[in-house]
Amino acid sequence: MTGILVVIPCLNEEAALPGLLRQQLAEPGDHSIVVADGGSTDSSRAIVAAVARDHPRLTLIDNPARLQAAGVNRAVAELGGDARWLVRIDAHCDYPEGYVRKLIDTAERQHATSVVVPMVSRGETCFQRAAATAQNSRLGTGGSPHRHVGTGAWVDHGHHALMDMTLFRQVGGYRETMSHNEDAELDLRLAAAGGRLWLEPRLALGYLPRRSAAQLWRQYLGYGRGRAQTLLLHRRRPKLRQTLPLAVPAAALVALLTPVHWLFAAPLLGWALLCLAGGIAIGARAGGGCAMLSGVPAMIMHLAWGLGFLARIARRRML
């Protein structure tokens, strides 16, 4: 396979890099692999440099802007050359064997300009297993197509995997002012330029959730801000599954009036009970144990996402 640029944005991924690089370098073909490092303070850079000495196809570049969007854009600008396809690989995910080859085959079979893939969360610690169960369910994702392994379909967004390099450059690549939701924002521009995005369920990847409640909170706060930024930029309205979490911060605000009357706590209490009960039911079907606590991370995701979204909207209106 020629004419393919594989880009791996990286920041402190020493645990994942050895296995990921070994897997990607074992793929057939002579395509280039670029790790765009955003200033890692662990051994990530040393790991890549050591592997690159034995594999000329692997290159390490600096990403001073640190954001994934900037790292991919920089790799394309410096090393994209005349590549036909761009493959984005995130260091903290697990990929099926033959991933790059199968992406190309799918794009050619479907006549797609982009191939996106579903994400299936898995956990190692108890909290991660609970978060993974929430993220694999409607409770945590509202039924987003790329968070569930379903059937192949044309979609407006999915986890980024393969993109037509010419179209990527034509629309200007990722928007580097976005730390979150840069993929969905780019998908809107790709579609407006005539792109066709195919969701391929057979290439679902494995994703490891954040290890703590605080990390998950910060992540989803950013997700909410990023989604709001995308909708503002493109003058779009949120979908129903994106609107529902916005009621949670409103319920929390109303609950501040509980000293006036206990009924003001009812909306927030009802939401919490639904999440906890739903998490128990979903977790029981997923094998029980820590999975039955999935309502807790789901609550964190809902509230953080809603607050992030509303904060970004409020900021725009105050400008």
Rosetta silent file (secondary structure, phi, psi, omega in degrees, C-alpha in Angstrom):
SEQUENCE: MTGILVVIPCLNEEAALPGLLRQQLAEPGDHSIVVADGGSTDSSRAIVAAVARDHPRLTLIDNPARLQAAGVNRAVAELGGDARWLVRIDAHCDYPEGYVRKLIDTAERQHATSVVVPMVSRGETCFQRAAATAQNSRLGTGGSPHRHVGTGAWVDHGHHALMDMTLFRQVGGYRETMSHNEDAELDLRLAAAGGRLWLEPRLALGYLPRRSAAQLWRQYLGYGRGRAQTLLLHRRRPKLRQTLPLAVPAAALVALLTPVHWLFAAPLLGWALLCLAGGIAIGARAGGGCAMLSGVPAMIMHLAWGLGFLARIARRRML
SCORE:     score description
SCORE:     0.000 S_00000001
   1 L     0.000  117.734  177.624    0.000    0.000    0.000 S_00000001
   2 L  -113.368  167.013  178.096    1.566    3.273   -1.081 S_00000001
   3 L    72.508   32.349 -179.052    0.367    6.821   -0.777 S_00000001
   4 E  -126.879  130.471  174.345   -0.745    6.446    2.853 S_00000001
   5 E  -114.617  119.589  177.275    0.237    8.652    5.782 S_00000001
   6 E  -101.173  123.993 -178.636   -0.523    7.276    9.254 S_00000001
   7 E  -118.062  131.156  178.761   -0.472    9.929   11.986 S_00000001
   8 E  -119.043   98.828  172.580   -0.428    9.180   15.720 S_00000001
   9 E   -66.523  140.924 -171.582   -0.951   12.270   17.919 S_00000001
  10 E  -144.717  139.472  170.428    0.763   11.606   21.225 S_00000001
  11 L  -153.031  107.374  179.091    1.112   13.098   24.700 S_00000001
  12 L    55.137   61.181 -178.256    2.492   10.956   27.537 S_00000001
  13 L  -119.773   38.679 -175.426    1.534    7.590   26.071 S_00000001
  14 L   -60.510  -29.820 -178.695    4.508    5.486   27.199 S_00000001
  15 L   -72.260  -34.601 -174.384    2.277    2.592   28.244 S_00000001
  16 L   -91.022  -27.959 -169.450    0.526    2.294   24.896 S_00000001
  17 H   -62.498  -44.770 -176.790    3.268    3.154   22.397 S_00000001
  18 H   -55.917  -50.158 -179.850    5.428   -0.006   22.362 S_00000001
  19 H   -67.825  -39.466 -178.907    2.550   -2.333   21.483 S_00000001
  20 H   -64.985  -45.830  179.989    0.886    0.161   19.159 S_00000001
  21 H   -65.652  -39.911  178.053    4.054    0.848   17.151 S_00000001
  22 H   -60.142  -43.346 -179.564    4.856   -2.851   16.959 S_00000001
  23 H   -66.155  -46.434 -176.066    1.379   -3.537   15.587 S_00000001
  24 H   -69.137  -35.737  179.081    1.382   -0.712   13.066 S_00000001
  25 H   -73.496  -18.288  177.083    4.882   -1.462   11.769 S_00000001
  26 L   -82.322  -10.450  178.745    3.851   -5.094   11.238 S_00000001
  27 L   -63.860  142.692  177.566    1.124   -3.971    8.815 S_00000001
  28 L   -67.019  150.643  177.937    1.865   -4.864    5.176 S_00000001
  29 L   111.757  174.327 -177.936    2.963   -2.026    2.884 S_00000001
  30 L  -120.370   28.614 -178.085    5.485    0.768    2.944 S_00000001
  31 L   -68.730  154.690 -178.701    3.296    3.612    4.188 S_00000001
  32 E   -83.739  144.266  177.347    4.767    6.295    6.437 S_00000001
  33 E  -123.279  125.516 -177.829    3.969    6.462   10.152 S_00000001
  34 E  -121.269  128.349  170.834    4.368    9.764   11.998 S_00000001
  35 E  -101.431  117.553  179.256    4.131   10.282   15.745 S_00000001
  36 E   -99.681  102.791 -172.909    3.305   13.943   16.474 S_00000001
  37 E   -92.615  128.718 -176.733    4.371   14.481   20.074 S_00000001
  38 L   -91.741   26.342  178.529    2.826   17.333   22.023 S_00000001
  39 L    97.771   43.356 -178.638    5.611   17.662   24.576 S_00000001
  40 L   -59.306  140.426  177.274    5.529   14.371   26.469 S_00000001
  41 L  -106.007   -1.885  174.922    7.250   14.391   29.854 S_00000001
  42 L   -96.130 -153.999 -176.507    7.350   10.600   30.188 S_00000001
  43 L   -92.546   15.497 -177.420    9.406    8.220   28.024 S_00000001
  44 H   -55.329  -49.063 -177.034    7.142    8.476   24.956 S_00000001
  45 H   -63.626  -41.393  179.315    9.679   10.346   22.831 S_00000001
  46 H   -64.398  -38.450  178.350   12.515    7.987   23.739 S_00000001
  47 H   -61.867  -47.901 -179.134   10.360    4.981   22.857 S_00000001
  48 H   -64.617  -44.418 -178.931    9.514    6.376   19.418 S_00000001
  49 H   -61.236  -39.408 -179.542   13.097    7.453   18.720 S_00000001
  50 H   -66.665  -42.781  179.207   14.429    4.016   19.636 S_00000001
  51 H   -68.128  -37.297 -177.850   11.948    2.207   17.372 S_00000001
  52 H   -63.959  -27.648  179.250   12.543    4.700   14.543 S_00000001
  53 H   -62.272  -28.933 -179.860   16.253    3.804   14.452 S_00000001
  54 H  -101.617   -5.738 -177.018   15.310    0.350   13.197 S_00000001
  55 L  -136.174   95.246 -177.887   12.306    1.405   11.113 S_00000001
  56 L   -59.868  -19.515  179.662   12.884    4.235    8.607 S_00000001
  57 L   -70.802  -17.694 -175.938    9.123    4.405    7.929 S_00000001
  58 E   -96.742  130.823 -179.505    8.596    5.804   11.436 S_00000001
  59 E  -130.541  139.159  174.674    9.176    9.517   12.098 S_00000001
  60 E  -106.250  126.157  175.627    8.887   11.564   15.290 S_00000001
  61 E  -125.742  159.166  177.691    7.915   15.222   14.956 S_00000001
  62 E   -86.472  144.335  174.999    7.205   17.959   17.479 S_00000001
  63 L  -124.809   80.749 -174.947    3.715   19.327   18.003 S_00000001
  64 L   -61.521  -23.998  178.777    4.320   22.560   19.952 S_00000001
  65 L   -76.307  -14.221  173.760    0.602   23.420   19.906 S_00000001
  66 L    73.872  -34.274 -176.809    0.004   20.155   21.868 S_00000001
  67 L   -68.737  147.892  179.109   -3.558   19.638   20.571 S_00000001
  68 H   -59.088  -41.973 -179.060   -4.286   16.526   18.491 S_00000001
  69 H   -56.152  -46.038 -179.274   -5.762   18.644   15.699 S_00000001
  70 H   -66.988  -36.678  179.827   -2.554   20.634   15.360 S_00000001
  71 H   -63.823  -43.692  178.370   -0.431   17.494   15.468 S_00000001
  72 H   -65.401  -45.354  179.786   -2.263   15.861   12.575 S_00000001
  73 H   -59.678  -42.191 -178.918   -2.186   19.065   10.522 S_00000001
  74 H   -64.837  -41.490  178.334    1.539   19.492   11.113 S_00000001
  75 H   -62.424  -41.251  178.611    2.263   15.906   10.083 S_00000001
  76 H   -64.162  -44.193 -178.021    0.269   16.377    6.871 S_00000001
  77 H   -65.272  -39.390 -174.501    2.038   19.653    6.075 S_00000001
  78 H   -87.581  -33.177 -170.436    5.532   18.297    6.711 S_00000001
  79 H  -131.443    4.026 -177.996    5.305   14.695    5.548 S_00000001
  80 L   -66.356  -33.137  178.772    2.031   14.286    3.649 S_00000001
  81 L    49.168 -129.257  179.278    3.707   14.651    0.265 S_00000001
  82 L  -104.920   28.972 -179.286    1.533   13.106   -2.434 S_00000001
  83 L   -59.421  140.947  179.822   -0.187   10.643   -0.109 S_00000001
  84 L   -84.005  -35.050 -174.623   -3.625    9.538   -1.275 S_00000001
  85 E  -128.470  147.647  172.677   -4.984    8.669    2.176 S_00000001
  86 E  -114.871  126.750  176.664   -4.617    9.982    5.721 S_00000001
  87 E  -115.005  124.324  176.340   -5.093    7.546    8.606 S_00000001
  88 E  -101.637  128.082  178.641   -5.482    8.935   12.127 S_00000001
  89 L  -126.009  126.935  178.079   -4.628    6.611   14.987 S_00000001
  90 L   -93.303  133.213 -170.005   -5.057    7.579   18.641 S_00000001
  91 L   -64.551  -25.545 -173.964   -2.409    6.144   20.927 S_00000001
  92 L   -94.437   19.610  179.613   -4.751    5.130   23.743 S_00000001
  93 E  -117.758  160.319  175.523   -6.942    2.801   21.657 S_00000001
  94 E  -104.430  136.904 -174.155   -6.704   -0.851   20.605 S_00000001
  95 L  -118.925  145.446  177.642   -6.957   -1.625   16.893 S_00000001
  96 L   -68.771  156.852  179.944   -7.961   -4.773   14.987 S_00000001
  97 L   -62.567  139.994  179.124   -5.329   -6.630   13.003 S_00000001
  98 L    70.391   27.228 -172.012   -4.786   -5.300    9.497 S_00000001
  99 H   -55.634  -52.790 -175.895   -6.534   -2.048   10.404 S_00000001
 100 H   -63.084  -46.998  179.962   -4.965    0.224    7.764 S_00000001
 101 H   -59.874  -42.032 -177.927   -5.331   -2.264    4.927 S_00000001
 102 H   -70.626  -30.876  174.782   -8.960   -2.936    5.814 S_00000001
 103 H   -62.994  -46.233  179.814   -9.716    0.798    5.976 S_00000001
 104 H   -62.336  -45.487  179.414   -8.416    1.251    2.441 S_00000001
 105 H   -58.724  -41.154 -179.862  -10.352   -1.787    1.212 S_00000001
 106 H   -65.548  -44.661  179.854  -13.536   -0.416    2.781 S_00000001
 107 H   -60.923  -41.734 -179.421  -13.091    3.034    1.251 S_00000001
 108 H   -70.976  -36.989  179.608  -12.544    1.565   -2.206 S_00000001
 109 H   -68.729  -38.886 -176.155  -15.460   -0.850   -1.893 S_00000001
 110 H   -93.553   -6.373 -174.987  -17.897    1.815   -0.689 S_00000001
 111 L    56.253   47.555 -178.199  -16.470    4.668   -2.812 S_00000001
 112 L  -101.130  149.735  173.828  -16.159    6.680    0.399 S_00000001
 113 L   -92.457  -17.748  174.854  -13.950    9.705    1.018 S_00000001
 114 E  -140.701  143.381  170.305  -13.823    8.929    4.746 S_00000001
 115 E  -119.935  123.242  176.872  -14.151    5.743    6.757 S_00000001
 116 E  -113.343  161.479 -173.264  -15.072    6.162   10.415 S_00000001
 117 E  -133.787  156.913  175.582  -15.319    3.411   13.011 S_00000001
 118 L   -77.250  159.383  173.974  -17.229    2.626   16.209 S_00000001
 119 E  -115.696  132.257  175.529  -15.613    2.739   19.641 S_00000001
 120 E  -117.411  115.433 -177.729  -16.205    0.019   22.227 S_00000001
 121 E   -78.293  147.547  174.916  -15.125    1.003   25.734 S_00000001
 122 L  -141.695  157.433 -176.996  -13.522   -1.482   28.114 S_00000001
 123 L  -129.267  152.263  175.351  -12.198   -1.095   31.616 S_00000001
 124 L  -106.077  -45.886  177.119   -9.364   -2.357   33.769 S_00000001
 125 L   -89.246  170.468  179.790  -10.202   -0.746   37.121 S_00000001
 126 H   -60.911  -45.011 -179.511  -13.627   -0.814   38.775 S_00000001
 127 H   -63.877  -41.222  179.651  -14.323    2.815   37.865 S_00000001
 128 H   -63.402  -38.736  179.352  -13.251    2.237   34.264 S_00000001
 129 H   -65.826  -37.923  176.598  -15.537   -0.786   33.965 S_00000001
 130 H   -66.012  -44.527  179.619  -18.445    1.291   35.241 S_00000001
 131 H   -65.301  -40.234  179.363  -17.592    4.143   32.861 S_00000001
 132 H   -62.427  -41.627  178.749  -17.140    1.740   29.947 S_00000001
 133 H   -62.016  -41.643  177.290  -20.563    0.221   30.593 S_00000001
 134 H   -64.300  -44.435 -176.894  -22.127    3.680   30.565 S_00000001
 135 H   -69.020  -22.869  178.271  -20.279    4.690   27.394 S_00000001
 136 L   -89.443    5.897 -175.707  -21.382    1.526   25.612 S_00000001
 137 L  -124.729  166.940  175.485  -25.044    2.234   26.397 S_00000001
 138 H   -64.937  -26.493  178.517  -27.728    4.769   25.525 S_00000001
 139 H   -58.434  -37.740 -176.570  -27.510    5.976   29.121 S_00000001
 140 H   -97.418  -24.914 -173.688  -24.063    7.397   28.432 S_00000001
 141 H  -122.266   -6.802  179.043  -24.131    8.226   24.737 S_00000001
 142 L    68.468   15.550  178.050  -27.777    8.774   23.818 S_00000001
 143 L    88.848   19.242  177.458  -27.531    6.271   20.982 S_00000001
 144 L   -56.603  126.808 -172.252  -24.682    7.905   19.039 S_00000001
 145 H   -57.490  -36.252 -174.857  -24.063    5.505   16.104 S_00000001
 146 H   -84.843    2.639  174.359  -20.272    5.363   16.437 S_00000001
 147 H  -101.308   10.945  179.537  -20.429    4.409   20.127 S_00000001
 148 L  -143.175  144.717  177.684  -22.158    1.114   19.313 S_00000001
 149 L   -87.669  105.171  179.838  -21.316   -1.713   16.932 S_00000001
 150 L  -118.642 -128.368  179.026  -24.254   -1.879   14.554 S_00000001
 151 L  -110.118  158.927  177.306  -24.420   -2.152   10.793 S_00000001
 152 L   -62.791  141.898 -176.865  -22.434   -0.304    8.148 S_00000001
 153 E  -162.860  157.585  170.477  -24.028    2.988    7.162 S_00000001
 154 E   -79.850  129.689 -174.137  -23.465    6.428    5.716 S_00000001
 155 E  -133.761  169.155  176.319  -23.192    8.830    8.668 S_00000001
 156 L   -96.294   -9.421  179.329  -22.465   12.463    9.410 S_00000001
 157 L  -164.972  152.540  174.525  -19.843   11.642   12.070 S_00000001
 158 L  -170.042  174.918  178.931  -17.838    8.831   13.604 S_00000001
 159 E   -65.840  126.272 -172.723  -14.476    8.158   15.225 S_00000001
 160 E   -65.966  133.559  179.101  -11.890    9.320   12.703 S_00000001
 161 E  -133.315  -65.189 -175.227   -9.915    6.626   10.946 S_00000001
 162 E  -125.967  136.880  177.033   -9.362    7.227    7.198 S_00000001
 163 E  -138.771  145.023  172.586   -9.717   10.403    5.128 S_00000001
 164 E   -65.468  120.940 -174.370   -9.103   11.347    1.529 S_00000001
 165 H   -63.590  -39.107 -179.326   -5.967   13.501    1.730 S_00000001
 166 H   -62.338  -44.355 -179.537   -6.961   15.812   -1.120 S_00000001
 167 H   -69.493  -38.281  177.090  -10.306   16.607    0.480 S_00000001
 168 H   -57.110  -46.088  179.217   -8.704   16.983    3.915 S_00000001
 169 H   -69.858  -37.566 -177.650   -6.354   19.611    2.519 S_00000001
 170 H   -58.967  -39.505 -177.659   -9.073   21.244    0.444 S_00000001
 171 L   -89.455   -0.739  176.041  -11.175   22.067    3.521 S_00000001
 172 L    94.764   10.669  178.583   -8.150   23.198    5.541 S_00000001
 173 L    69.168 -161.695  179.491   -7.665   20.199    7.822 S_00000001
 174 L   -70.257  149.640  175.108   -8.611   20.240   11.479 S_00000001
 175 L   -81.834  111.925 -170.159   -9.552   23.519   13.140 S_00000001
 176 L   -76.788   -3.621  175.274   -6.622   24.056   15.497 S_00000001
 177 L   -85.732   -1.270 -176.326   -8.542   26.299   17.889 S_00000001
 178 L  -108.218  123.046  176.182  -10.557   23.288   19.040 S_00000001
 179 L   -88.643  -20.434  179.787   -9.310   21.019   21.811 S_00000001
 180 L  -139.030  151.842  176.776  -12.445   18.828   21.660 S_00000001
 181 L    66.746   16.110  178.289  -14.964   17.867   18.971 S_00000001
 182 H   -64.751  -26.621 -179.869  -12.520   18.838   16.245 S_00000001
 183 H   -71.755  -44.764  178.765  -13.387   15.613   14.433 S_00000001
 184 H   -65.576  -37.123  178.698  -17.129   16.311   14.250 S_00000001
 185 H   -64.204  -42.102  177.970  -16.453   19.889   13.168 S_00000001
 186 H   -65.302  -39.062  179.682  -14.211   18.660   10.362 S_00000001
 187 H   -58.905  -35.709  177.335  -16.815   16.100    9.306 S_00000001
 188 H   -63.961  -41.452  179.657  -19.294   18.917    8.710 S_00000001
 189 H   -71.858  -36.218  177.084  -16.848   20.677    6.403 S_00000001
 190 H   -63.369  -43.766  179.769  -15.934   17.454    4.619 S_00000001
 191 H   -64.621  -39.736  179.664  -19.609   16.697    3.978 S_00000001
 192 H   -65.130  -25.878  179.691  -20.230   20.255    2.741 S_00000001
 193 L   -90.866    8.137  178.042  -17.370   19.780    0.261 S_00000001
 194 L    99.398    8.606 -179.798  -18.953   16.610   -1.117 S_00000001
 195 L   -71.741  153.743  178.714  -17.392   14.046    1.191 S_00000001
 196 L  -126.608  118.705 -174.366  -19.074   10.710    1.964 S_00000001
 197 E  -104.167  120.080  179.470  -18.476    9.182    5.418 S_00000001
 198 E  -106.882  128.379  176.068  -18.928    5.442    5.829 S_00000001
 199 E   -91.920  117.568 -176.277  -19.193    3.866    9.305 S_00000001
 200 L  -107.391  104.126 -175.275  -17.540    0.434    9.228 S_00000001
 201 H   -68.653  -24.280 -177.645  -18.587   -1.763   12.186 S_00000001
 202 H   -70.953  -11.589 -178.619  -16.119   -4.544   11.395 S_00000001
 203 H  -112.685   29.808  178.354  -13.241   -2.225   12.317 S_00000001
 204 L   -57.592  139.383  179.499  -14.484   -1.214   15.761 S_00000001
 205 E  -108.320  161.295  178.970  -11.655   -0.181   18.067 S_00000001
 206 E   -96.664  138.015 -175.997  -11.243   -0.607   21.799 S_00000001
 207 E  -128.123  136.476  179.498  -11.166    2.449   24.039 S_00000001
 208 L  -103.372  116.235 -178.743  -10.048    2.752   27.666 S_00000001
 209 L   -65.466  170.369  176.433  -12.033    5.372   29.643 S_00000001
 210 L   -60.342  151.636 -171.460  -10.468    7.848   32.059 S_00000001
 211 L   -86.409  -12.249 -177.808   -9.252    6.269   35.280 S_00000001
 212 L  -139.906  163.557  178.510  -10.903    8.631   37.768 S_00000001
 213 H   -63.065  -38.558 -179.562  -14.066   10.648   38.259 S_00000001
 214 H   -64.408  -42.212  179.297  -12.074   13.895   38.090 S_00000001
 215 H   -66.046  -40.712  178.809  -10.485   12.945   34.770 S_00000001
 216 H   -64.789  -40.848  178.074  -13.830   11.896   33.332 S_00000001
 217 H   -58.274  -49.747 -178.714  -15.381   15.185   34.509 S_00000001
 218 H   -62.930  -39.321 -179.860  -12.697   17.272   32.777 S_00000001
 219 H   -61.813  -48.160 -175.839  -12.988   15.213   29.602 S_00000001
 220 H   -77.094  -25.311  170.750  -16.753   15.628   29.284 S_00000001
 221 H   -61.585  -43.134  176.394  -16.623   19.278   30.269 S_00000001
 222 H   -66.096  -39.075  177.972  -14.356   19.705   27.251 S_00000001
 223 H   -60.109  -43.648  179.750  -16.641   17.591   25.079 S_00000001
 224 H   -62.816  -44.628  177.812  -19.580   19.847   25.941 S_00000001
 225 H   -61.115  -43.567 -178.328  -17.611   22.994   25.159 S_00000001
 226 H   -64.472  -42.054  178.712  -16.375   21.515   21.894 S_00000001
 227 H   -63.366  -42.438  178.135  -19.830   20.467   20.717 S_00000001
 228 H   -61.967  -41.211  179.338  -21.208   23.934   21.481 S_00000001
 229 H   -62.184  -41.466  178.557  -18.331   25.514   19.569 S_00000001
 230 H   -61.890  -46.625 -178.636  -19.046   23.307   16.563 S_00000001
 231 H   -65.320  -37.197  177.401  -22.743   24.170   16.553 S_00000001
 232 H   -66.379  -42.886 -179.303  -21.997   27.886   16.898 S_00000001
 233 H   -61.997  -38.225 -174.423  -19.475   27.825   14.067 S_00000001
 234 H  -105.156    5.829  177.818  -21.874   26.074   11.714 S_00000001
 235 L    52.874   49.645  178.579  -25.103   27.593   13.025 S_00000001
 236 L  -108.785  157.818  173.995  -26.583   24.197   13.764 S_00000001
 237 L   -97.809  147.118  178.957  -29.056   23.113   16.406 S_00000001
 238 L   -67.228  150.741  174.407  -28.190   20.289   18.797 S_00000001
 239 L   -75.309  167.417 -177.102  -29.743   16.880   18.246 S_00000001
 240 H   -56.895  -44.355 -177.922  -32.177   15.501   20.815 S_00000001
 241 H   -65.577  -20.344  176.987  -29.529   13.324   22.471 S_00000001
 242 H   -90.384  -19.815 -179.488  -27.385   16.459   22.853 S_00000001
 243 H   -81.223  -37.930 -175.160  -30.253   18.554   24.204 S_00000001
 244 H   -57.219  -42.737  179.735  -31.311   16.237   27.032 S_00000001
 245 H   -63.744  -17.629 -179.656  -28.121   16.614   29.122 S_00000001
 246 H   -69.100  -20.354  178.392  -28.682   20.375   29.144 S_00000001
 247 H   -73.296  -20.224 -176.577  -31.616   19.820   31.500 S_00000001
 248 H   -69.115  -50.151  175.591  -29.271   18.446   34.163 S_00000001
 249 H   -59.416  -34.682  178.082  -27.457   21.734   34.984 S_00000001
 250 H   -63.988  -42.182  178.180  -30.873   23.419   34.975 S_00000001
 251 H   -64.445  -37.481  178.511  -32.159   20.852   37.484 S_00000001
 252 H   -65.740  -37.593  178.680  -29.054   21.401   39.631 S_00000001
 253 H   -66.366  -43.937  178.309  -29.682   25.148   39.584 S_00000001
 254 H   -61.899  -34.924 -178.170  -33.323   24.692   40.583 S_00000001
 255 H   -64.053  -19.762  176.899  -32.200   22.389   43.416 S_00000001
 256 L   -63.581  -17.842  179.346  -30.436   25.346   45.039 S_00000001
 257 L   -90.620    8.905 -179.450  -33.932   26.504   46.021 S_00000001
 258 L   -54.621  -37.406  176.863  -34.550   23.355   48.071 S_00000001
 259 L   -58.857  -24.837  177.974  -34.390   25.313   51.370 S_00000001
 260 L   -74.817  -45.674  177.330  -37.450   27.201   50.125 S_00000001
 261 L  -159.624  138.211 -176.651  -39.370   23.993   49.340 S_00000001
 262 H   -61.453  -24.423 -179.147  -38.288   20.376   48.973 S_00000001
 263 H   -62.795  -22.560  178.717  -40.041   20.060   45.604 S_00000001
 264 H   -65.824  -19.333  178.115  -37.283   22.114   44.007 S_00000001
 265 H   -85.584  -11.550 -173.062  -35.023   19.092   44.502 S_00000001
 266 H   -58.545  -47.003 -179.378  -37.399   16.750   42.676 S_00000001
 267 H   -59.705  -45.403 -178.679  -36.017   17.157   39.100 S_00000001
 268 H   -67.270  -41.470  179.321  -32.410   16.585   40.161 S_00000001
 269 H   -64.894  -40.961  178.607  -33.351   13.717   42.469 S_00000001
 270 H   -62.015  -43.046  177.994  -35.471   12.088   39.761 S_00000001
 271 H   -62.335  -44.213 -178.891  -32.608   12.272   37.262 S_00000001
 272 H   -63.165  -42.674  179.837  -30.155   10.796   39.761 S_00000001
 273 H   -65.515  -40.512  177.432  -32.473    7.914   40.638 S_00000001
 274 H   -62.206  -42.457  179.286  -33.118    7.158   36.964 S_00000001
 275 H   -64.462  -45.382 -178.113  -29.383    7.098   36.259 S_00000001
 276 H   -66.032  -44.349  179.049  -28.602    4.862   39.202 S_00000001
 277 H   -66.127  -43.059  178.082  -31.473    2.455   38.488 S_00000001
 278 H   -63.291  -38.951  178.897  -30.682    2.429   34.770 S_00000001
 279 H   -64.044  -38.541  177.761  -27.023    1.837   35.528 S_00000001
 280 H   -63.660  -44.997 -179.173  -27.856   -1.155   37.703 S_00000001
 281 H   -64.821  -45.913 -179.971  -30.052   -2.668   34.978 S_00000001
 282 H   -64.760  -42.382 -179.980  -27.508   -2.035   32.215 S_00000001
 283 H   -65.169  -35.819  178.199  -24.665   -3.281   34.395 S_00000001
 284 H   -62.878  -40.900  178.264  -26.519   -6.464   35.266 S_00000001
 285 H   -69.616  -24.134 -178.651  -26.899   -7.257   31.559 S_00000001
 286 L   -90.075    4.456  176.047  -23.199   -6.477   31.064 S_00000001
 287 L   119.299   -2.486  175.986  -22.074   -9.017   33.633 S_00000001
 288 L    78.878 -162.554 -179.526  -22.705   -7.390   36.984 S_00000001
 289 H    65.480 -138.168 -177.721  -20.083   -6.284   39.483 S_00000001
 290 H   -60.216  -25.690  179.800  -18.602   -2.849   38.931 S_00000001
 291 H   -60.530  -26.969 -178.530  -20.617   -2.493   35.718 S_00000001
 292 H   -73.495   -6.656  175.113  -23.725   -2.053   37.871 S_00000001
 293 H   -93.181   11.708 -173.757  -22.272    1.242   39.102 S_00000001
 294 L   -61.500  -19.928  177.806  -22.426    2.680   35.574 S_00000001
 295 H   -63.919  -28.802 -178.922  -25.062    5.194   36.627 S_00000001
 296 H   -68.131  -54.913  176.072  -22.411    7.126   38.585 S_00000001
 297 H   -63.206  -30.504  176.760  -20.080    7.886   35.654 S_00000001
 298 H   -61.440  -40.474  177.935  -23.166    8.479   33.497 S_00000001
 299 H   -64.442  -41.153  177.451  -24.218   11.227   35.918 S_00000001
 300 H   -61.022  -44.969 -178.678  -20.735   12.750   35.764 S_00000001
 301 H   -62.800  -45.871 -179.379  -20.840   12.665   31.952 S_00000001
 302 H   -60.457  -52.165 -174.805  -24.304   14.247   31.739 S_00000001
 303 H   -67.112  -43.937 -179.385  -23.626   17.083   34.171 S_00000001
 304 H   -64.722  -44.471 -179.842  -20.119   17.890   32.910 S_00000001
 305 H   -61.329  -46.580 -178.716  -21.192   17.811   29.250 S_00000001
 306 H   -63.023  -42.913  178.929  -24.199   20.028   29.929 S_00000001
 307 H   -64.760  -42.442  178.795  -22.190   22.547   31.962 S_00000001
 308 H   -62.243  -43.168  179.524  -19.457   22.686   29.336 S_00000001
 309 H   -61.813  -51.487 -176.432  -21.979   23.225   26.563 S_00000001
 310 H   -65.995  -35.524  178.497  -23.890   25.963   28.393 S_00000001
 311 H   -64.134  -39.233  179.479  -20.685   27.706   29.503 S_00000001
 312 H   -69.437  -38.492  177.152  -19.484   27.914   25.896 S_00000001
 313 H   -64.557  -44.567 -179.409  -22.853   29.276   24.732 S_00000001
 314 H   -63.162  -39.609  178.746  -22.881   31.832   27.548 S_00000001
 315 H   -61.531  -41.706  179.517  -19.348   32.916   26.708 S_00000001
 316 H   -62.326  -41.469 -176.850  -20.332   33.524   23.101 S_00000001
 317 H   -73.043  -22.674  179.856  -23.305   35.662   24.110 S_00000001
 318 H   -83.408  -15.120 -178.495  -21.211   37.750   26.495 S_00000001
 319 L   -75.883    0.000    0.000  -18.709   38.673   23.770 S_00000001
